[in-house]
Amino acid sequence: GEGKIGKDGSRRALDVKVGDKVIFGKYSGQTVKADGVELLVMREEDIFGIVE
């Protein structure tokens, strides 16, 4: 997405980028299939950290 909308209506940019390796909980996110590829979709707040 484009980021979360704050209470004041402004949009906060995401900290994660396409291609980042992240750490998340075992039961985080929702699995979906798109064009035969299985994807895990989750909210940014469900991510524990970005691996550098």
Beta strands, then each sheet from edge to edge (+ up, - down):
strand 1: 4-5
strand 2: 11-12
strand 3: 21-24
strand 4: 30-34
strand 5: 37-41
strand 6: 47-51
sheet 1: 1+ 2-
sheet 2: 3+ 6-
sheet 3: 4+ 5-
end
